[in-house]
């Protein structure tokens, strides 16, 4: 077969040979693109993740790419209120929370190159232009920007992302934003070029839309206009994924098929559900996978044993809807809880993983940490005392810190199971120093640079730059107290790999004082370092019912088949339920594991 060239004025684009790789045992790389229309927040990320998960369950190796059409280079400096959680990849890339969904649902490990932003593309083009890489040509959106995007996609697809060690066979691509947005036009043109550089059966486009209800009827006009906007830019949807408040009506499916040029069989309803794991079940029940495999000309395979499948997702839904054990009440004391769940998306997903593992139901008391500082502080403390466990997540900045310290004090004083992550560990040290060691002005350098007892200090980093200057990505955690809770929950492993995102760390100068007062350091990043350079990863209070805090973010590599050990430990303690830990730590939690 001869490679086709795409004319773009004075330039030509030659697709990478990777698209056309074929042998007796390896099929051509397939692409499944997910776009959105009508409005934002339709669930394109979940659609991408669920579809990718079903492809994995069908026996195919899958990778996933998120295209974010914003000028930011990455999500690292974005506000949690505006953008939601910043998800950290193994290589330290700070990305959109959707990449977390991809990793959890598809059982893959991605890197920073799986997130493409306008800023990244322009940064690369400008650097190349400044170095004379374009030989004096005028650098333009077409073909230079679009070619760079396609080349990046093809290069990313060469790298293995699952435990097989082999390259992907299907690449899922989610285009952020809404079709018709000015900022996404360059990416749509790049995807159009990709589509027409490969065989028709190697490319499939899923367009997610919304069906509003007026007068008791699901309305199709917004979807029709969205499809026409897509068509005007050179792309035609192969499938429609229709979000709605209720199941898609048969007559509406028929009407959409007539008006949008999509077979009625390829129009999939995506009604609101009470559990995300119901989504792949809904998709499979409506025949999405049968039709998708037919469109991509992919044969049936024996599904792998180490990824969730249709029956697994059904079992997740069953456990979450009808848990065998009683409900437990957990206080979630954070700084961004009023901004919606997206700021703590991976944490809340991890909560569900633990509910499945323990067959429990959670009643979560969301509490802004500032509530524990004002006039209602006493009432808020009483609410905490009525909970079965208190959780304090990560965050940045001084706002609400005293409230978090009060939450830790309540947990420690009243023997309520406590778990802190990142900032949740740092405030635990501050509280302990103030009330057990008697250091009234104990604080973090982040919050009070004048304190004489800075039990938390800034790391050695470039203070003139904010982006990507933290301790980021997968790092080794050495468990130095085998008989500790950390030793138990990681099944006796001496070293595990967890993901980090922090700029401040424990001041090792005071570790001996903490030890004498009853707090132990159970994990560090490098046990060969002296106390003044030791980077603490986990602290515990053995005399407490359950008091554990970690500097890393264990929620980032949790999934429903392998929930995070520190989170499971916390919920088991809150539920007063014994959990049987595996004899060996899961391989993907070990250094070098996937």
C-alpha positions in Angstrom: 0.0 0.0 0.0 1.3 3.5 -0.9 1.3 6.3 1.7 -1.0 9.1 0.8 0.2 12.7 0.9 -2.1 15.4 2.2 -1.8 18.7 0.3 -1.7 21.9 2.3 -0.8 24.6 -0.1 3.0 24.7 -0.6 3.6 21.9 2.0 2.9 18.2 2.1 2.3 15.9 5.0 3.6 12.4 5.0 2.0 10.2 7.6 4.4 8.3 9.8 4.9 4.6 8.8 3.6 3.6 12.3 0.1 4.0 11.0 0.7 1.4 8.3 2.6 -1.1 10.4 1.3 -4.5 9.6 2.4 -8.1 9.7 0.8 -11.5 10.0 0.5 -11.0 13.8 0.1 -7.3 14.3 -2.8 -5.3 12.9 -2.6 -1.6 11.9 -2.9 0.9 14.7 -6.5 2.0 15.2 -7.7 5.4 16.4 -10.9 6.2 18.3 -11.5 9.9 18.7 -14.0 11.3 21.2 -15.3 14.9 20.7 -18.0 16.9 22.4 -20.8 19.1 21.3 -23.7 21.3 22.6 -22.1 22.1 25.9 -19.1 21.3 28.1 -19.0 18.8 31.0 -20.8 16.1 29.1 -18.5 13.3 30.3 -16.2 12.9 27.4 -13.5 11.7 29.8 -15.7 9.0 31.2 -16.9 8.1 27.7 -13.3 7.7 26.6 -12.3 5.8 29.7 -15.3 3.4 29.6 -14.8 2.7 25.9 -11.1 2.1 26.4 -11.8 -0.2 29.3 -14.2 -2.2 27.2 -11.6 -2.5 24.4 -9.1 -3.7 27.0 -11.6 -6.2 28.2 -12.0 -7.3 24.6 -8.3 -8.2 24.6 -6.7 -5.2 23.0 -3.8 -3.1 24.1 -5.0 0.5 24.4 -3.4 3.9 25.0 -5.1 7.2 25.5 -4.3 10.8 24.7 -6.0 13.9 26.0 -5.9 17.1 23.9 -6.5 20.2 25.9 -6.9 23.3 23.7 -5.6 25.8 26.3 -2.4 27.8 26.1 -1.1 26.6 29.5 1.8 24.2 29.0 0.2 21.9 31.5 -2.3 21.9 34.4 0.3 22.4 37.1 -0.5 26.0 38.0 -4.3 25.9 37.4 -6.7 26.7 40.2 -8.6 23.6 41.6 -11.7 25.8 41.6 -11.5 26.5 37.8 -9.8 23.3 36.5 -10.3 20.7 39.2 -7.6 18.3 40.3 -4.1 18.3 38.9 -3.3 14.6 38.2 0.3 13.5 38.5 1.7 10.9 36.1 4.6 8.5 36.8 7.1 10.7 35.0 6.1 13.8 37.0 3.8 15.2 34.3 1.0 17.4 35.7 -2.1 16.8 33.7 -5.9 17.0 33.5 -7.8 14.7 35.8 -9.1 12.7 32.8 -5.6 11.1 32.5 -6.3 9.6 35.9 -9.5 8.2 34.6 -7.7 6.6 31.7 -5.1 5.0 33.9 -7.6 3.6 36.4 -10.2 2.4 33.9 -7.8 1.0 31.3 -5.1 -0.4 33.6 -2.4 1.5 31.8 0.5 3.8 32.8 0.7 7.0 30.8 3.3 9.8 30.7 3.3 13.6 30.1 3.4 13.1 26.3 -0.1 11.6 26.5 -1.4 15.1 27.3 -1.2 17.5 24.4 -1.9 21.2 25.0 -1.9 24.3 22.7 0.9 25.6 24.9 3.1 22.5 24.5 2.7 22.6 20.7 3.4 26.3 20.3 6.4 26.0 22.8 7.9 23.3 20.6 7.2 25.1 17.3 8.7 28.4 18.6 11.8 26.6 20.0 12.3 24.9 16.6 11.8 28.2 14.7 14.3 30.0 16.9 16.8 27.3 16.2 16.3 27.7 12.5 14.5 24.4 12.1 12.1 25.7 9.5 14.8 27.0 7.2 13.3 30.5 6.9 9.7 29.4 6.1 6.7 31.1 7.4 5.4 29.0 10.4 1.6 28.6 10.2 -1.3 26.9 11.8 -1.5 24.7 8.7 0.6 22.8 8.0 3.1 23.2 10.9 0.9 23.2 13.9 -1.3 20.4 12.6 1.6 18.3 11.4 3.3 18.7 14.9 0.1 17.4 16.5 -0.2 14.4 14.2 3.5 13.5 14.6 3.2 13.8 18.3 0.2 11.4 18.4 2.0 8.9 16.2 5.2 9.0 18.3 3.3 8.5 21.6 1.6 5.4 20.1 5.0 3.7 19.8 5.5 3.4 23.5 4.0 0.5 25.5 1.7 1.5 28.4 0.6 -1.8 29.9 2.3 -4.7 31.5 2.6 -6.7 28.3 5.5 -4.5 27.2 4.1 -4.2 23.7 2.9 -1.1 21.9 -0.8 -0.2 21.8 -3.2 -1.5 19.1 -5.8 1.1 19.7 -5.3 4.8 20.5 -8.1 6.6 22.3 -8.0 10.4 21.7 -10.2 12.8 23.6 -10.5 16.4 22.3 -11.3 18.7 25.2 -13.8 21.5 24.9 -16.7 21.7 22.6 -16.8 21.5 18.8 -17.1 25.0 17.4 -14.7 26.5 20.0 -12.1 28.8 18.3 -9.3 27.4 20.4 -9.8 23.8 19.2 -9.9 24.4 15.4 -6.3 23.6 14.9 -6.7 20.3 16.6 -9.8 19.4 14.7 -7.9 20.1 11.5 -5.1 17.9 12.7 -7.5 15.1 13.4 -9.1 15.5 10.0 -5.7 15.1 8.4 -5.1 12.0 10.5 -8.4 10.6 9.4 -7.8 11.0 5.7 -4.2 9.7 5.9 -5.3 6.3 7.0 -7.8 3.6 5.9 -11.4 4.3 6.8 -11.6 1.2 9.1 -8.7 2.5 11.1 -10.4 5.6 12.4 -13.6 6.0 14.4 -15.2 9.2 15.8 -17.5 9.2 18.8 -19.3 12.5 19.2 -20.9 13.1 22.6 -23.9 15.4 22.7 -26.7 16.5 25.1 -30.4 16.1 24.6 -32.3 18.7 26.6 -35.9 18.2 27.6 -38.5 20.8 26.9 -42.2 20.1 27.2 -41.5 16.5 28.2 -39.7 15.8 24.9 -36.0 15.1 24.3 -34.9 17.8 21.8 -32.5 16.9 18.9 -31.8 20.3 17.4 -28.7 21.1 19.5 -27.2 17.7 18.4 -28.1 18.3 14.8 -26.3 21.7 14.8 -23.3 20.2 16.6 -22.9 17.5 14.0 -23.2 20.1 11.2 -20.5 22.1 12.9 -18.3 19.0 13.0 -19.1 18.2 9.4 -18.2 21.8 8.3 -14.7 21.2 9.7 -14.2 18.0 7.8 -15.2 15.3 10.3 -18.2 13.0 10.4 -19.3 11.2 13.5 -19.4 7.4 13.3 -21.2 7.1 16.7 -23.3 9.5 18.7 -23.1 9.2 22.5 -26.2 11.1 23.8 -26.2 12.4 27.3 -29.7 12.9 28.8 -31.6 12.9 32.0 -33.4 9.7 31.1 -32.9 6.8 28.7 -32.8 7.7 25.0 -36.3 7.4 23.4 -36.6 5.1 20.4 -38.2 7.7 18.2 -35.4 10.2 19.1 -32.7 7.7 18.1 -34.5 7.2 14.8 -34.8 11.0 14.2 -31.1 11.6 15.1 -30.1 8.9 12.6 -32.1 10.6 9.8 -30.8 14.1 10.6 -27.2 13.4 11.5 -26.2 10.8 9.0 -25.4 8.2 11.7 -27.0 4.7 11.7 -29.6 4.4 14.4 -27.6 1.3 15.6 -24.7 3.6 16.3 -26.5 6.1 18.4 -25.9 5.2 22.1 -27.9 6.6 25.0 -25.9 7.8 28.0 -28.5 8.6 30.7 -27.6 9.9 34.1 -26.5 7.1 36.4 -25.9 6.9 40.2 -22.6 5.0 39.7 -19.9 5.6 37.1 -19.3 1.8 36.7 -22.8 1.5 35.2 -21.6 3.5 32.1 -19.6 0.6 30.5 -22.4 -1.7 31.3 -24.9 0.7 29.6 -22.6 1.0 26.6 -22.2 -2.8 26.2 -25.9 -3.4 26.7 -26.6 -1.1 23.8 -24.2 -2.8 21.5 -21.4 -0.2 21.4 -18.6 -2.7 21.5 -20.1 -5.0 18.9 -20.5 -2.1 16.5 -17.2 -0.5 17.3 -15.2 -3.7 16.7 -17.1 -4.1 13.5 -16.3 -0.6 12.4 -12.6 -1.0 13.2 -12.6 -4.6 11.7 -11.1 -6.0 14.9 -11.7 -9.7 15.6 -12.9 -11.2 18.9 -10.2 -12.2 21.3 -9.9 -14.0 24.6 -10.0 -11.2 27.3 -7.1 -10.8 29.7 -7.5 -11.8 33.3 -5.9 -8.7 34.9 -8.4 -6.0 33.7 -12.0 -5.4 34.6 -14.6 -6.7 32.1 -18.4 -6.4 31.7 -19.2 -8.8 34.6 -16.6 -7.1 36.8 -18.2 -3.7 36.3 -21.6 -5.1 37.0 -20.3 -6.5 40.3 -18.8 -3.1 41.2 -22.2 -1.5 40.7 -23.9 -4.2 42.8 -21.5 -3.7 45.7 -21.7 0.1 45.7 -25.5 0.0 45.5 -26.0 -2.8 48.1 -23.0 -3.0 50.4 -23.0 -5.9 52.8 -21.6 -3.9 55.8 -23.0 -0.9 57.6 -22.6 2.7 56.6 -19.7 4.7 58.2 -19.5 8.4 58.4 -16.3 10.1 57.3 -15.4 13.8 57.8 -13.7 15.2 54.7 -11.9 18.3 55.8 -10.6 20.2 52.8 -9.9 23.6 51.3 -11.8 23.2 48.1 -14.9 21.1 48.9 -17.3 23.9 48.0 -15.9 24.0 44.5 -17.3 20.6 43.6 -15.8 17.1 43.7 -13.4 17.7 40.7 -10.8 19.3 43.0 -10.5 15.9 44.8 -11.5 13.6 41.9 -8.9 10.9 42.4 -9.5 10.9 46.1 -13.2 10.3 45.7 -12.5 7.6 43.1 -10.2 6.0 45.6 -13.0 6.2 48.2 -15.2 4.1 45.8 -12.4 1.5 45.3 -12.2 1.1 49.1 -16.0 0.8 49.4 -15.8 -2.1 46.8 -13.0 -3.8 48.7 -14.6 -3.5 52.1 -18.3 -3.8 51.0 -19.1 -0.7 53.0 -21.1 2.5 52.3 -19.7 5.9 53.0 -21.7 8.9 54.4 -19.3 11.7 53.7 -19.4 14.9 55.8 -17.8 17.5 53.5 -16.4 20.4 55.7 -14.5 23.4 54.5 -11.5 23.7 56.9 -12.3 27.4 57.6 -15.5 26.2 59.3 -13.3 25.0 62.1 -11.9 28.5 62.6 -14.8 30.9 62.8 -17.8 31.4 65.1 -19.2 28.0 64.2 -16.0 26.2 65.1 -17.4 24.5 68.3 -20.4 23.2 66.4 -18.1 21.9 63.6 -15.9 20.1 66.2 -18.9 18.4 67.6 -19.8 17.2 64.1 -16.3 15.8 63.7 -16.6 13.9 67.0 -19.7 12.2 65.7 -17.8 10.8 62.7 -16.1 7.3 62.4 -13.0 8.8 60.8 -11.4 12.1 59.8 -9.6 12.6 56.5 -7.5 15.6 55.6 -6.4 15.8 51.9 -3.7 17.8 50.2 -3.7 21.5 49.2 -1.6 24.7 49.1 -1.7 28.1 50.8 -2.4 29.4 54.3 -6.2 29.7 54.0 -8.0 27.3 56.3 -4.8 25.8 57.8 -5.8 26.4 61.4 -9.0 24.6 60.7 -7.1 21.6 59.4 -4.9 21.6 62.5 -8.1 21.6 64.6 -9.4 18.6 62.7 -6.2 16.7 63.5 -6.4 17.7 67.1 -10.0 16.4 67.3 -9.0 13.1 65.8 -6.0 12.6 68.0 -7.6 13.8 71.2 -10.8 11.7 70.9 -9.0 8.6 69.4 -10.9 8.9 66.0 -9.2 7.2 63.1 -7.3 9.7 61.1 -5.7 9.7 57.7 -3.8 12.7 56.2 -2.4 13.0 52.7 0.4 15.5 51.8 -0.7 18.7 53.5 -2.7 16.4 55.7 0.6 15.0 57.0 2.2 18.4 57.4 -0.7 19.8 59.6 -0.6 16.6 61.6 3.0 17.4 62.5 2.2 21.0 63.3 -0.7 19.9 65.6 1.5 17.3 67.4 4.3 19.8 67.9 2.0 22.4 69.4 -0.1 20.2 71.7 2.3 17.3 72.6 5.7 19.0 72.4 4.4 22.3 73.7 5.8 24.4 70.8 3.0 26.9 70.5 4.4 28.7 67.5 5.2 25.5 65.5 4.3 26.0 61.9 5.3 25.5 58.3 7.6 27.8 56.4 4.8 28.0 53.8 2.4 29.6 56.3 4.7 31.5 58.7 8.3 32.3 57.7 8.9 33.9 61.1 8.1 30.9 63.3 11.0 29.7 65.5 9.8 26.1 65.1 9.3 25.4 61.4 8.6 21.7 61.6 7.8 21.8 57.9 10.3 23.5 55.5 10.5 24.3 51.8 12.5 21.9 49.7 15.6 22.8 47.8 14.0 24.1 44.6 14.1 27.1 42.2 12.0 29.7 44.1 11.9 32.0 41.1 9.8 29.5 39.1 6.5 28.0 40.0 5.8 25.5 37.2 7.1 21.9 37.6 9.5 22.8 40.4 8.0 20.5 43.0 8.9 16.9 44.0 6.8 15.2 41.3 6.0 11.8 39.9 6.7 8.2 41.0 9.3 7.9 43.7 10.6 5.2 45.9 9.2 5.0 49.5 11.3 3.0 51.9 9.4 1.4 54.8 11.8 1.6 57.7 9.5 0.2 60.4 8.4 -3.3 59.3 6.2 -3.8 62.3 4.4 -0.5 61.6 1.0 0.0 59.9 2.9 0.8 56.7 4.7 -2.5 56.9 1.4 -4.3 57.3 -0.6 -2.6 54.6 2.1 -2.9 52.0 2.4 -6.7 52.7 5.9 -6.5 54.2 7.5 -4.8 51.1 10.6 -2.9 52.0 10.3 -0.4 49.1 7.2 0.7 47.2 6.6 3.3 44.5 4.1 6.1 45.0 3.4 9.4 43.3 4.3 12.7 44.8 3.4 16.4 44.4 4.7 18.7 47.0 7.1 21.6 47.6 7.4 21.4 51.4 8.7 18.6 53.6 9.3 17.6 57.2 12.1 19.4 58.9 14.3 16.4 60.0 15.9 18.5 62.8 12.9 17.7 65.0 12.4 14.0 64.3 14.0 12.8 67.5 11.7 15.1 69.5 8.6 13.6 67.7 9.9 10.1 68.4 10.3 10.7 72.1 6.7 12.1 72.3 5.2 8.9 70.7 5.1 9.6 67.0 7.1 7.3 64.7 8.5 7.8 61.1 7.5 4.6 59.3 8.7 5.5 55.8 11.3 7.7 54.2 12.5 8.5 50.6 16.1 7.5 51.3 17.1 5.8 54.6 20.8 6.6 53.9 20.4 10.3 54.5 21.1 11.9 57.8 18.3 13.3 60.0 18.7 16.9 58.6 18.4 15.7 55.0 15.9 12.9 55.6 12.7 13.2 53.5 9.8 11.7 55.6 7.1 9.8 53.7 4.9 8.5 56.5 4.2 9.1 60.2 2.1 7.1 62.7 1.1 7.3 66.3 1.1 3.6 67.5 -0.9 4.3 70.7 -3.8 5.8 68.7 -6.7 3.7 67.2 -5.5 4.6 63.7 -3.3 7.6 63.1 -1.5 7.5 59.7 -0.4 10.3 57.4 1.7 10.2 54.2 3.5 12.8 52.2 2.8 11.2 48.9 -0.6 10.9 47.0 -1.6 7.2 47.2 -4.9 8.0 45.4 -3.1 8.4 42.1 -2.4 4.8 41.5 -5.5 3.3 43.1 -7.9 1.3 41.0 -11.0 -0.8 41.8 -9.0 -4.1 41.5 -6.1 -2.8 43.6 -7.3 -0.1 46.0 -4.7 2.1 47.8 -3.4 0.4 50.9 -3.3 3.5 53.2 -6.9 4.4 52.2 -8.2 0.8 52.8 -6.4 0.8 56.1 -8.1 4.0 57.2 -11.6 2.9 56.1 -11.2 -0.5 57.7 -10.3 1.2 61.0 -13.3 3.5 60.7 -15.6 0.6 60.0 -13.9 -1.5 62.7 -13.5 -4.2 60.1 -10.6 -6.5 59.6 -9.0 -6.5 56.2 -6.9 -9.4 55.0 -3.9 -7.9 53.3 -2.3 -9.8 50.3 0.7 -11.9 51.1 2.7 -9.9 48.5 2.5 -6.2 47.5 0.9 -5.7 44.1 3.7 -5.7 41.4 2.6 -2.3 40.0 3.3 -0.7 43.4 6.9 -1.9 43.5 9.7 0.2 41.9 9.7 -0.3 38.2 6.3 -2.0 38.2 3.4 -1.0 36.0 
